[in-house]
Amino acid sequence: MSSLVTRGNILGIFAVAVPLTPAAVGANTTAEQVFTIRGVKPGDIIDVNKPSLDAGIGIANVRVSAANVVAVKFANTTGAAITPKAETYTFVVYRPETPGFLPSGVPAL
């Protein structure tokens, strides 16, 4: 019997819960807002989960914009300004072994 041991190129995966207080997002537009998350680094890959529904508000993108800073782009699809709820968002941070040098494809196993 043989076993196949594979290993990816992610050095660490971290889940953090961060209270955020977003600002208003104008009607029919997107707005990128920055928040401090201690420990994130340029080159990290990041996901976000907003725990509740705000009608007309979505998250269009999330990225690490600088050391300890995450930028969240909110989208407002309504005809009036909306302020997303202040609440605790969950972020999952994937730290590559070699930030900035990711492969362009997945190797065959």
C-alpha positions in Angstrom: 0.0 0.0 0.0 1.4 3.4 -0.9 0.4 6.8 0.3 0.6 10.1 -1.4 1.7 13.0 0.7 1.2 16.4 -0.8 2.0 19.8 0.5 0.9 23.2 -0.8 2.6 26.5 -0.8 0.7 28.2 2.1 2.8 28.8 5.1 -0.1 29.6 7.5 -3.8 30.2 7.6 -5.2 32.5 10.3 -8.8 33.4 11.1 -9.4 36.6 13.0 -12.5 38.4 14.3 -12.3 42.2 14.0 -14.9 44.8 15.0 -15.4 47.3 12.2 -17.3 50.5 11.9 -17.7 51.2 8.2 -18.6 54.7 6.9 -21.5 55.4 4.6 -21.4 54.3 1.0 -22.9 56.6 -1.6 -25.8 55.6 -3.8 -25.0 53.4 -6.8 -21.3 53.3 -6.2 -18.4 51.5 -4.5 -16.2 52.7 -1.7 -12.9 51.2 -0.5 -12.4 51.7 3.2 -9.3 50.8 5.2 -9.2 49.1 8.6 -6.3 48.1 10.9 -5.7 44.3 11.3 -2.6 43.7 13.3 -0.2 41.3 11.7 -1.3 41.3 8.0 1.4 41.7 5.5 1.6 42.8 1.8 1.4 39.5 -0.2 -1.1 37.9 2.2 -4.2 36.6 0.5 -7.4 37.5 2.4 -11.1 36.6 2.6 -13.8 38.4 4.6 -17.1 37.4 6.0 -19.7 40.1 6.9 -21.9 38.4 9.5 -25.2 40.1 8.7 -27.2 41.2 5.7 -27.5 44.9 4.8 -30.0 45.2 1.9 -28.3 46.8 -1.0 -24.7 46.4 0.4 -22.2 43.9 -0.8 -18.5 43.4 -0.5 -16.9 43.7 -3.9 -13.2 43.1 -2.9 -10.8 42.8 0.0 -7.0 43.2 0.0 -4.1 43.9 2.2 -3.1 47.4 1.2 -0.1 47.8 3.6 1.4 46.2 6.6 -1.4 46.0 9.3 -4.0 47.5 6.9 -6.8 45.8 5.1 -8.9 47.6 2.4 -12.6 46.4 2.0 -14.5 47.7 -1.0 -18.2 48.0 -0.3 -20.8 48.2 -3.1 -24.1 50.0 -2.8 -26.6 49.0 -5.4 -29.4 51.3 -4.2 -30.4 54.9 -5.0 -29.6 56.1 -1.5 -26.5 56.2 0.7 -26.2 53.2 3.1 -24.0 52.8 6.2 -23.0 49.1 6.6 -23.6 47.9 10.2 -20.8 48.2 12.7 -20.2 44.6 13.7 -17.4 42.0 14.0 -16.2 40.8 10.6 -14.3 37.5 10.2 -11.1 37.6 8.1 -9.2 34.5 6.9 -5.6 35.3 6.1 -3.5 33.0 3.9 0.2 33.6 4.1 2.1 32.2 1.1 5.6 30.7 1.7 7.0 33.1 -0.9 4.8 36.2 -1.2 4.9 37.7 -4.7 6.1 34.5 -6.3 3.0 32.4 -6.6 2.9 29.8 -9.4 0.6 30.5 -12.4 -0.9 27.0 -12.2 -1.6 24.1 -9.9 1.0 21.2 -10.1 -0.3 17.7 -11.0 -0.5 15.4 -8.0 
